Amino acid sequence: MVAILLRQIQQFIHSIHYTMSEKVQWVLDPSHSELVFKVKHLMITNVKGEFRQFDAVITSHGSDFGRASVEASIDAASIFTNNTDRDNHLRSADFFDAGNFPKLRFKGTEFVRLDDENYRLTGLLTIKDIEKELSLDVEFGGLNKDPWGNEKAGFSLTGKINRKDWGLNWNAALETGGVLVSDEVKIAAEVQFVKKA
C-alpha cells in the first residue's frame, strides 16, 4: 500500500515537472538528414528510393523527448529512385499523383519513451488525402553541439506500411506468378534536428 502511494506521488511530481518544463522547438537539418524506402521488385530483390525534400519539427519539454509533438511534410515530387522513367511513374496518378497531392504529411499523436535510447512514435500519415495510423521505432542518438555552437539531436527511425492502405494500388502480374512490386514498403530515416534559439 505504501509502495503504491509512493509511486503515485512520484508520478504526480514528474507530471508537474513535465507541465512546467520549457517548451523547446527543434527544426530539421536537411543537409544531415535522409528519408529512404525499400520495396521488393520482381519478388526477388529490394529497390531503394528516397524523398529528397522534406521538413519536420519536434516540440519537446526541455531536453525530454518523451511525449514530444512531431510534425513532418514530404514533397511528393522529390521522390528519387535513380531511374527517370520510374520516378515519373511514381509521381503520376498511378502512385502519388504529385500534381494533385503535392505533400505527404505526418502528425504524431504519441511519442513514448521505452528506455534511454528507444521510443515508439505513433501518428497519422496522410497520402493523397487518405489518413491512416503509422507507428515507427525510434532510436535516440543523443544530443551534441556542432562546431558553430548549434545544439543538435539525432534520431534513427524505422517502420513499414502497406502502400495499398493509402491508395497506392498500381501493380503488374508476372507470368511466373506473383507481382512486380510488393505491397509492403519499408521506411527508414536518419534525421538531425537543430534546437531553435
C-alpha positions as CSV (number, residue, x, y, z in Angstrom):
1,M,0.0,0.0,0.0
2,V,2.8,2.4,0.9
3,A,4.7,1.4,-2.2
4,I,1.7,2.2,-4.4
5,L,1.2,5.6,-2.7
6,L,4.9,6.5,-3.2
7,R,4.7,5.6,-6.8
8,Q,1.6,7.8,-7.3
9,I,3.4,10.7,-5.6
10,Q,6.4,10.2,-7.8
11,Q,4.3,10.2,-10.9
12,F,2.5,13.3,-9.7
13,I,5.8,15.2,-9.2
14,H,7.0,14.1,-12.6
15,S,3.8,15.3,-14.2
16,I,4.2,18.7,-12.5
17,H,7.8,19.0,-13.7
18,Y,6.7,18.0,-17.2
19,T,4.0,20.6,-17.3
20,M,6.3,23.4,-16.0
21,S,9.2,22.5,-18.3
22,E,10.1,25.0,-21.0
23,K,8.8,24.1,-24.5
24,V,11.6,23.7,-27.0
25,Q,11.3,23.6,-30.8
26,W,13.7,21.5,-32.9
27,V,13.8,22.0,-36.6
28,L,15.1,19.6,-39.2
29,D,18.7,20.0,-40.5
30,P,18.1,18.8,-44.1
31,S,21.7,18.7,-45.0
32,H,22.3,16.0,-42.4
33,S,19.1,14.0,-42.8
34,E,17.7,11.4,-45.2
35,L,14.3,9.6,-45.7
36,V,14.6,6.4,-47.7
37,F,12.3,3.5,-48.5
38,K,12.6,0.0,-50.0
39,V,10.2,-2.2,-51.9
40,K,10.6,-5.7,-53.2
41,H,10.9,-5.8,-57.1
42,L,10.0,-9.0,-59.1
43,M,9.7,-10.6,-55.6
44,I,13.5,-11.2,-55.6
45,T,15.4,-8.0,-54.6
46,N,14.8,-4.7,-52.8
47,V,14.9,-1.5,-54.7
48,K,15.7,1.7,-52.7
49,G,14.3,5.2,-53.2
50,E,14.3,8.4,-51.3
51,F,12.4,11.7,-50.8
52,R,14.9,14.5,-51.3
53,Q,12.8,17.3,-49.9
54,F,11.1,17.0,-46.5
55,D,10.7,19.1,-43.4
56,A,9.9,18.3,-39.8
57,V,9.5,20.0,-36.4
58,I,9.7,18.5,-32.9
59,T,8.4,20.3,-29.9
60,S,9.8,18.9,-26.6
61,H,9.6,19.8,-23.0
62,G,13.2,20.9,-22.2
63,S,15.5,18.1,-23.5
64,D,13.0,15.4,-22.6
65,F,11.6,14.0,-25.9
66,G,9.1,11.7,-24.1
67,R,5.6,12.9,-25.2
68,A,7.1,15.4,-27.6
69,S,4.9,16.5,-30.5
70,V,6.1,15.7,-34.0
71,E,5.0,17.1,-37.4
72,A,6.5,16.4,-40.9
73,S,5.8,17.1,-44.5
74,I,7.3,15.5,-47.6
75,D,7.4,16.8,-51.1
76,A,5.9,14.1,-53.3
77,A,7.6,15.3,-56.4
78,S,11.1,15.0,-54.7
79,I,10.9,11.2,-55.0
80,F,14.1,9.7,-56.5
81,T,14.9,6.1,-57.4
82,N,17.8,6.7,-59.8
83,N,15.6,6.0,-62.8
84,T,13.8,8.9,-64.5
85,D,11.0,6.8,-66.1
86,R,10.3,5.1,-62.8
87,D,10.4,8.4,-60.9
88,N,7.9,10.0,-63.3
89,H,5.6,6.9,-63.0
90,L,5.8,7.3,-59.2
91,R,4.8,10.9,-59.5
92,S,1.8,10.1,-61.7
93,A,-1.8,9.2,-60.8
94,D,-0.8,5.5,-60.6
95,F,1.0,6.3,-57.4
96,F,1.5,9.6,-55.6
97,D,-0.4,11.9,-58.1
98,A,2.1,14.6,-57.1
99,G,0.3,17.2,-59.3
100,N,-2.9,17.0,-57.3
101,F,-1.4,15.9,-54.0
102,P,2.0,17.7,-53.6
103,K,2.6,16.8,-50.0
104,L,2.6,13.8,-47.8
105,R,2.0,14.7,-44.1
106,F,2.7,13.1,-40.8
107,K,1.3,14.3,-37.4
108,G,2.4,12.5,-34.3
109,T,-0.2,11.5,-31.8
110,E,2.0,9.7,-29.3
111,F,5.8,9.7,-28.7
112,V,6.6,7.2,-25.9
113,R,9.9,6.6,-24.3
114,L,10.7,2.9,-24.0
115,D,14.1,3.3,-22.4
116,D,17.0,5.8,-22.5
117,E,17.6,5.3,-26.3
118,N,14.4,3.9,-27.7
119,Y,11.0,5.4,-28.4
120,R,7.8,4.5,-30.2
121,L,6.3,7.2,-32.4
122,T,2.7,6.8,-33.5
123,G,0.8,9.2,-35.7
124,L,-1.4,9.9,-38.7
125,L,0.2,9.6,-42.2
126,T,-1.7,11.4,-45.0
127,I,-1.1,10.4,-48.6
128,K,-3.5,11.6,-51.3
129,D,-6.0,12.8,-48.7
130,I,-6.1,9.3,-47.1
131,E,-5.2,9.4,-43.4
132,K,-4.1,6.2,-41.6
133,E,-2.2,5.4,-38.5
134,L,1.5,4.7,-38.7
135,S,3.9,3.5,-35.9
136,L,7.7,3.9,-36.1
137,D,10.5,2.6,-34.0
138,V,12.8,5.5,-33.0
139,E,16.3,5.3,-31.7
140,F,17.6,8.4,-30.0
141,G,21.2,9.0,-30.9
142,G,21.8,11.7,-28.4
143,L,22.5,15.4,-28.1
144,N,25.6,17.2,-29.2
145,K,26.9,20.6,-30.3
146,D,28.3,21.3,-33.8
147,P,31.5,23.4,-34.3
148,W,29.3,26.6,-34.6
149,G,27.6,26.1,-31.2
150,N,24.3,24.7,-32.5
151,E,22.7,22.1,-30.3
152,K,21.7,19.0,-32.3
153,A,19.5,16.0,-31.6
154,G,19.8,12.8,-33.7
155,F,17.3,10.1,-34.4
156,S,17.0,6.9,-36.4
157,L,13.5,5.8,-37.5
158,T,12.3,2.5,-39.0
159,G,8.9,1.2,-39.9
160,K,6.8,-0.3,-42.7
161,I,3.5,0.3,-44.4
162,N,1.2,-1.5,-46.8
163,R,1.0,1.0,-49.6
164,K,-2.5,-0.1,-50.7
165,D,-3.8,1.3,-47.4
166,W,-3.1,4.7,-48.8
167,G,-4.5,4.1,-52.3
168,L,-1.1,3.3,-54.0
169,N,-2.6,0.3,-55.8
170,W,-0.8,0.0,-59.1
171,N,0.9,-3.3,-59.9
172,A,1.5,-5.8,-62.7
173,A,1.2,-9.6,-62.6
174,L,4.2,-11.7,-63.5
175,E,4.0,-14.7,-65.9
176,T,5.6,-16.9,-63.3
177,G,3.2,-15.8,-60.6
178,G,3.4,-13.0,-58.1
179,V,3.5,-9.3,-58.8
180,L,6.1,-6.7,-60.0
181,V,6.1,-4.6,-56.8
182,S,5.5,-5.6,-53.2
183,D,2.6,-4.1,-51.2
184,E,4.9,-3.7,-48.2
185,V,7.2,-0.7,-48.1
186,K,10.0,-0.4,-45.6
187,I,10.8,3.1,-44.3
188,A,14.0,4.3,-42.7
189,A,15.2,7.8,-41.8
190,E,18.3,9.3,-40.3
191,V,17.5,12.8,-39.1
192,Q,19.2,15.6,-37.2
193,F,17.3,18.5,-35.6
194,V,18.7,21.9,-34.5
195,K,17.5,23.4,-31.3
196,K,15.8,26.7,-32.1
197,A,17.1,29.7,-30.1
